[in-house]
């Protein structure tokens, strides 16, 4: 049996994938309401293919509980909140989960950390907790790090086809964990040591963050001299060894916008390029606000209440708003102007999250003169003609109506 601890964006899909591929699985979460919802057969967030996977997992006998189970394999996927000031994770949820596992686990159990962590986290926080409890690591409890590599909007596919890294103290234990993941993972599974696994995950996301920062800085350079950054990137990318990503209103999500800070925090005198990239990407929401002011002036618009932000999530076709550039922009406006002036709409965000939030696209459009495209949801791509009589600032390069303004 596999006991998966934490049933959020990572833990739940992972539990369902194991259960739908013949493994006995119990999912554990401290949230009683969430567990009750799952036991009633309902997923707790929207994700392509998740409902179908849930049905297969239910047929496979998956169970959900608030109690930790006695078994040989545990996978911890609890949140690791990120502190904006210290640029470090808060490991308290993870440490608490490890302590709870040790209260019930049999001798020789394997504990896999899937939660997002910074390099050295297991050495700094997990090993001391285990040894202080009187456990001998490698005998009473085996430690493993298996960082997730999936992205909201394509989780189910990527769980099955992305490669994985298994970091373990004992290669034999790593191979055992590899066999478990291989029940559903068709990608290459690499076994290495824990520190390498920790660093590899952070390095992957940091590489992408730096690439995006280059695109965003290029957008600022081109804007300053009235050049088309998108045309420049399109032509440059024809070179076989060039792959510049697209600029945008910022970097969101709980990985790319967070992981690079771990390296900055741990290696402040060395991670100079990484810090510069992070600073560039974090500056984009304010850059977009400045573009809004410029476009409004060019178009003769003066009423900020007639400006609409399309998109609240951090990427298209998901309901995940973690580190959302739109939310960063709204917070900046509240600090420097007045809160709740602009209109906001996102078809994927059902709950009221911010002031002046609409839940009907046509009603939103009826009440604005200018639309700022911040997320490229499919709904907008399929109904772009509805923006024909609006002033449009497109930060995602998806609108090609005449007169569209860009970054």
C-alpha positions as CSV (number, residue, x, y, z in Angstrom):
1,X,0.0,0.0,0.0
2,X,1.1,3.6,-0.7
3,X,0.1,6.3,1.7
4,X,0.2,9.7,-0.1
5,X,0.2,12.7,2.3
6,X,-1.2,15.9,1.0
7,X,-4.0,15.9,-1.6
8,X,-3.5,19.2,-3.4
9,X,-2.4,20.1,-6.9
10,X,0.4,17.5,-6.8
11,X,-0.6,14.9,-4.3
12,X,-4.1,14.2,-5.6
13,X,-3.2,13.5,-9.3
14,X,-0.2,11.4,-8.1
15,X,-2.5,9.3,-5.8
16,X,-5.0,8.9,-8.6
17,X,-2.3,7.8,-11.1
18,X,-0.9,5.2,-8.8
19,X,-4.4,3.8,-7.9
20,X,-5.5,3.7,-11.6
21,X,-2.5,1.5,-12.4
22,X,-3.0,-1.3,-9.9
23,X,-1.5,0.1,-6.7
24,X,-3.3,0.1,-3.4
25,X,-3.5,3.7,-2.3
26,X,-4.8,5.7,0.6
27,X,-4.6,9.5,0.3
28,X,-4.3,11.4,3.5
29,X,-5.0,15.1,4.2
30,X,-5.7,17.0,7.4
31,X,-8.6,18.9,5.7
32,X,-11.7,17.0,6.7
33,X,-13.9,18.8,4.2
34,X,-11.5,18.0,1.3
35,X,-11.4,14.4,2.3
36,X,-15.2,14.2,2.5
37,X,-15.4,15.7,-1.0
38,X,-13.0,13.2,-2.4
39,X,-14.7,10.3,-0.7
40,X,-17.9,11.5,-2.3
41,X,-16.2,11.0,-5.7
42,X,-15.6,14.7,-6.6
43,X,-12.3,16.2,-7.5
44,X,-11.3,19.4,-5.7
45,X,-9.9,21.4,-8.6
46,X,-10.3,21.5,-12.4
47,X,-7.7,19.8,-14.6
48,X,-7.8,18.3,-18.0
49,X,-8.4,14.5,-17.7
50,X,-8.6,14.6,-13.9
51,X,-12.2,13.5,-13.7
52,X,-11.6,10.5,-15.9
53,X,-8.5,9.5,-14.0
54,X,-10.5,9.9,-10.8
55,X,-13.1,7.4,-12.1
56,X,-10.3,4.8,-12.8
57,X,-8.8,5.4,-9.4
58,X,-12.1,4.8,-7.7
59,X,-12.5,1.6,-9.6
60,X,-9.0,0.7,-8.5
61,X,-10.1,1.1,-4.8
62,X,-8.5,4.3,-3.8
63,X,-9.5,5.6,-0.3
64,X,-9.1,9.0,1.3
65,X,-8.6,9.6,5.0
66,X,-7.4,12.2,7.6
67,X,-5.4,9.4,9.3
68,X,-1.9,8.3,8.4
69,X,-1.6,4.7,7.5
70,X,0.8,1.9,8.5
71,X,2.5,0.9,5.4
72,X,6.0,0.5,3.7
73,X,5.9,3.4,1.3
74,X,4.9,7.0,2.1
75,X,4.9,10.0,-0.4
76,X,4.7,13.4,1.1
77,X,3.3,16.2,-1.2
78,X,2.3,18.8,1.3
79,X,2.6,22.6,0.7
80,X,6.0,24.3,1.3
81,X,5.0,28.0,1.4
82,X,7.5,30.5,0.2
83,X,8.4,33.6,2.2
84,X,8.7,36.7,0.1
85,X,11.1,38.4,2.5
86,X,13.6,35.6,3.3
87,X,13.3,34.0,-0.2
88,X,13.1,30.6,1.6
89,X,10.5,27.9,2.0
90,X,8.6,27.2,5.1
91,X,9.3,23.5,5.8
92,X,6.9,23.3,8.8
93,X,4.1,21.4,6.9
94,X,6.6,18.9,5.6
95,X,8.3,18.5,9.0
96,X,4.9,17.9,10.6
97,X,4.1,15.3,8.0
98,X,7.4,13.5,8.6
99,X,6.7,13.4,12.4
100,X,3.2,12.0,11.8
101,X,4.6,9.3,9.5
102,X,7.1,8.3,12.2
103,X,4.3,7.7,14.7
104,X,2.8,4.9,12.6
105,X,5.4,3.6,10.1
106,X,6.9,0.1,10.5
107,X,10.6,-0.4,10.6
108,X,12.3,-0.1,7.2
109,X,9.6,2.1,5.7
110,X,10.5,4.4,2.7
111,X,9.6,8.0,3.0
112,X,9.5,9.9,-0.3
113,X,9.4,13.7,-0.3
114,X,7.7,15.1,-3.4
115,X,7.0,18.6,-2.0
116,X,8.8,21.5,-3.6
117,X,12.0,22.0,-1.6
118,X,15.3,24.0,-1.9
119,X,18.6,22.2,-2.2
120,X,19.8,20.9,1.1
121,X,16.3,20.9,2.7
122,X,16.3,17.2,3.6
123,X,19.7,17.5,5.2
124,X,18.7,20.7,7.1
125,X,15.2,19.8,8.2
126,X,14.2,16.2,7.6
127,X,17.3,14.2,8.8
128,X,17.5,16.1,12.2
129,X,13.8,15.4,12.9
130,X,14.2,11.7,12.1
131,X,17.4,11.2,14.2
132,X,16.0,13.2,17.1
133,X,13.0,10.8,17.2
134,X,15.5,7.9,17.7
135,X,15.2,6.5,14.2
136,X,18.3,5.3,12.4
137,X,18.2,6.5,8.8
138,X,18.9,3.7,6.4
139,X,17.6,1.1,8.9
140,X,14.4,2.3,10.6
141,X,13.5,4.7,7.9
142,X,14.8,5.3,4.3
143,X,14.7,8.9,2.9
144,X,14.0,9.6,-0.8
145,X,13.4,12.8,-2.8
146,X,11.3,12.4,-6.0
147,X,10.5,16.0,-7.2
148,X,7.4,16.3,-9.4
149,X,7.8,17.7,-12.9
150,X,4.2,18.5,-13.9
151,X,2.5,21.6,-14.9
152,X,-1.2,22.6,-14.3
153,X,-3.2,22.2,-17.5
154,X,-1.3,19.1,-18.6
155,X,-0.8,17.2,-15.3
156,X,-2.3,13.9,-16.2
157,X,-0.3,13.6,-19.5
158,X,2.9,14.8,-17.9
159,X,2.6,12.4,-14.9
160,X,2.6,9.6,-17.3
161,X,5.2,10.7,-19.9
162,X,7.6,13.1,-18.3
163,X,11.0,11.7,-17.0
164,X,11.5,11.6,-13.3
165,X,14.4,11.8,-10.9
166,X,14.6,9.6,-7.8
167,X,17.2,10.8,-5.2
168,X,18.0,8.2,-2.5
169,X,20.7,7.6,0.1
170,X,20.7,3.9,-0.9
171,X,20.7,3.1,-4.6
172,X,18.8,-0.1,-3.9
173,X,16.0,1.8,-2.2
174,X,16.0,4.2,-5.1
175,X,15.5,1.3,-7.5
176,X,12.6,0.1,-5.3
177,X,10.9,3.5,-5.5
178,X,11.7,3.6,-9.3
179,X,9.7,0.4,-9.7
180,X,6.7,2.0,-7.9
181,X,6.7,5.0,-10.2
182,X,7.3,2.8,-13.2
183,X,3.8,1.4,-12.7
184,X,2.5,4.5,-14.5
185,X,5.5,6.6,-15.7
186,X,6.5,5.9,-19.2
187,X,9.3,8.5,-19.2
188,X,12.9,7.8,-18.2
189,X,13.4,7.4,-14.4
190,X,16.9,8.4,-13.2
191,X,18.1,7.3,-9.8
192,X,20.7,9.5,-8.1
193,X,21.5,10.9,-4.7
194,X,19.2,13.2,-2.7
195,X,21.2,16.4,-3.0
196,X,21.5,16.0,-6.8
197,X,17.7,15.4,-7.1
198,X,17.0,18.5,-5.0
199,X,19.3,20.7,-7.1
200,X,18.2,19.3,-10.5
201,X,14.5,20.3,-9.9
202,X,15.5,23.8,-9.0
203,X,18.0,24.1,-11.9
204,X,15.3,23.1,-14.4
205,X,12.9,25.8,-13.3
206,X,15.7,28.4,-13.0
207,X,16.8,27.8,-16.6
208,X,13.3,28.5,-17.8
209,X,13.1,31.6,-15.6
210,X,16.3,33.0,-17.1
211,X,15.1,32.4,-20.6
212,X,11.8,34.2,-19.9
213,X,13.7,37.0,-18.3
214,X,15.8,37.4,-21.5
215,X,12.6,37.7,-23.5
216,X,11.1,40.2,-21.1
217,X,14.2,42.3,-21.1
218,X,14.2,42.2,-24.9
219,X,10.6,43.4,-24.9
220,X,11.6,46.4,-22.8
221,X,14.5,47.2,-25.1
222,X,12.4,46.9,-28.2
223,X,9.6,49.0,-26.7
224,X,12.1,51.8,-25.9
225,X,13.1,52.0,-29.6
226,X,9.7,51.2,-31.2
227,X,10.7,47.7,-32.5
228,X,8.5,44.6,-32.7
229,X,9.9,42.1,-30.2
230,X,7.7,39.3,-31.5
231,X,9.0,39.6,-35.0
232,X,12.6,39.8,-33.7
233,X,12.1,36.6,-31.6
234,X,10.3,34.8,-34.5
235,X,13.3,35.5,-36.9
236,X,16.0,34.8,-34.3
237,X,14.4,31.4,-33.4
238,X,14.9,30.3,-37.0
239,X,18.5,29.7,-36.0
240,X,18.8,26.0,-35.1
241,X,20.4,26.7,-31.7
242,X,18.2,29.6,-30.6
243,X,15.0,29.1,-28.7
244,X,13.9,32.4,-27.1
245,X,10.6,32.1,-25.1
246,X,7.9,34.7,-25.3
247,X,7.7,37.8,-23.2
248,X,4.7,38.3,-20.9
249,X,3.2,40.2,-18.0
250,X,5.3,38.2,-15.4
251,X,6.1,34.7,-14.2
252,X,3.6,32.9,-12.0
253,X,2.9,29.5,-10.5
254,X,4.6,27.8,-7.6
255,X,7.7,26.6,-9.4
256,X,9.3,28.9,-12.0
257,X,8.6,32.1,-10.0
258,X,9.7,30.5,-6.7
259,X,12.5,28.0,-7.2
260,X,15.2,30.4,-8.5
261,X,14.9,32.4,-5.2
262,X,16.1,29.3,-3.4
263,X,19.5,29.5,-5.2
264,X,19.6,33.3,-4.6
265,X,18.9,32.8,-0.9
266,X,21.4,30.0,-0.4
267,X,24.1,31.4,-2.6
268,X,23.7,35.2,-2.5
269,X,27.3,35.9,-3.6
270,X,27.2,33.5,-6.5
271,X,23.7,33.6,-8.0
272,X,24.1,37.0,-9.7
273,X,22.6,36.1,-13.1
274,X,19.7,34.2,-11.4
275,X,19.0,37.3,-9.2
276,X,19.0,39.6,-12.2
277,X,16.5,37.3,-14.1
278,X,14.2,37.1,-11.1
279,X,14.3,40.9,-10.7
280,X,13.5,41.4,-14.4
281,X,10.6,39.0,-14.3
282,X,9.2,40.4,-11.1
283,X,9.3,43.9,-12.7
284,X,7.0,42.9,-15.5
285,X,3.6,43.6,-13.8
286,X,4.7,47.2,-13.1
287,X,5.9,47.4,-16.7
288,X,2.5,46.4,-17.9
289,X,0.8,49.0,-15.7
290,X,3.0,51.6,-17.3
291,X,2.0,50.3,-20.8
292,X,-1.6,50.6,-19.8
293,X,-1.2,54.3,-18.8
294,X,0.7,54.9,-22.1
295,X,-2.0,53.2,-24.3
296,X,-4.8,55.0,-22.5
297,X,-3.1,58.3,-23.2
298,X,-2.6,57.4,-26.9
299,X,-6.2,56.3,-27.2
300,X,-7.7,59.3,-25.3
301,X,-9.0,57.2,-22.5
302,X,-9.1,58.7,-19.0
303,X,-11.5,56.5,-17.0
304,X,-9.6,53.6,-15.3
305,X,-12.9,52.1,-14.3
306,X,-13.6,51.3,-18.0
307,X,-10.4,49.2,-18.2
308,X,-10.8,45.4,-17.9
309,X,-8.2,42.8,-17.0
310,X,-8.8,39.5,-18.8
311,X,-7.3,36.7,-16.8
312,X,-6.6,36.1,-13.1
313,X,-4.8,32.7,-13.3
314,X,-1.0,32.4,-13.8
315,X,-1.4,30.5,-17.1
316,X,-4.1,29.6,-19.6
317,X,-6.9,27.0,-19.1
318,X,-6.3,26.3,-15.4
319,X,-7.8,27.6,-12.1
320,X,-4.4,28.1,-10.4
321,X,-3.8,31.7,-9.3
322,X,-0.6,31.1,-7.3
323,X,1.9,34.0,-7.9
324,X,-0.4,35.3,-10.6
325,X,1.0,38.4,-12.4
326,X,-2.6,39.8,-12.6
327,X,-2.9,39.6,-8.8
328,X,0.6,41.3,-8.5
329,X,-0.7,44.1,-10.8
330,X,-3.8,44.6,-8.7
331,X,-1.8,44.7,-5.5
332,X,0.5,47.3,-7.1
333,X,-2.4,49.4,-8.2
334,X,-3.9,49.2,-4.7
335,X,-0.6,50.5,-3.2
336,X,-0.1,53.3,-5.7
337,X,-3.6,54.2,-6.8
338,X,-6.8,52.9,-5.4
339,X,-8.0,49.3,-5.1
340,X,-10.7,47.8,-7.2
341,X,-10.8,50.4,-10.0
342,X,-10.4,48.1,-13.0
343,X,-12.8,45.4,-14.0
344,X,-11.6,41.8,-13.9
345,X,-12.8,38.6,-15.5
346,X,-11.5,35.0,-15.7
347,X,-13.7,32.1,-16.9
348,X,-11.7,29.6,-14.8
349,X,-11.9,31.5,-11.4
350,X,-15.4,30.7,-10.1
351,X,-15.1,32.2,-6.6
352,X,-15.0,36.0,-5.9
353,X,-11.3,36.6,-5.5
354,X,-10.9,40.4,-6.2
355,X,-13.1,43.5,-6.3
356,X,-15.0,44.2,-9.5
357,X,-14.7,40.6,-10.6
358,X,-17.1,39.5,-13.3
359,X,-18.3,36.0,-14.0
360,X,-19.9,36.6,-17.4
361,X,-17.7,37.5,-20.4
362,X,-20.3,39.6,-22.2
363,X,-21.2,41.6,-19.1
364,X,-17.5,42.2,-18.6
365,X,-17.0,43.5,-22.1
366,X,-20.1,45.6,-22.0
367,X,-18.7,47.6,-19.0
368,X,-15.2,48.3,-20.4
369,X,-13.6,50.3,-23.2
370,X,-10.1,48.8,-23.0
371,X,-9.2,45.1,-22.5
372,X,-5.8,44.1,-21.2
373,X,-5.2,40.4,-22.2
374,X,-3.1,38.9,-19.3
375,X,-4.0,35.2,-19.9
376,X,-4.6,33.4,-23.1
377,X,-7.5,31.2,-22.2
378,X,-9.1,29.2,-25.0
379,X,-12.4,31.0,-24.5
380,X,-10.8,34.3,-25.6
381,X,-8.9,32.8,-28.5
382,X,-12.2,31.3,-29.8
383,X,-14.1,34.6,-29.4
384,X,-11.5,37.2,-30.3
385,X,-14.0,39.0,-32.6
386,X,-15.8,40.2,-29.5
387,X,-12.9,42.6,-28.9
388,X,-13.2,44.4,-32.3
389,X,-14.7,47.6,-30.9
390,X,-12.3,47.7,-27.8
391,X,-8.9,49.2,-27.2
392,X,-6.7,46.1,-26.7
393,X,-3.4,45.7,-24.9
394,X,-2.2,42.1,-25.6
395,X,0.5,40.9,-23.3
396,X,0.3,37.3,-24.6
397,X,0.6,37.9,-28.4
398,X,-2.6,36.1,-29.2
399,X,-4.8,39.0,-30.6
400,X,-4.2,40.0,-34.2
401,X,-7.1,42.5,-34.6
402,X,-6.1,45.8,-36.3
403,X,-4.9,48.4,-33.8
404,X,-3.9,45.9,-31.1
405,X,-1.3,47.3,-28.7
406,X,1.5,45.0,-27.4
407,X,4.1,44.9,-24.7
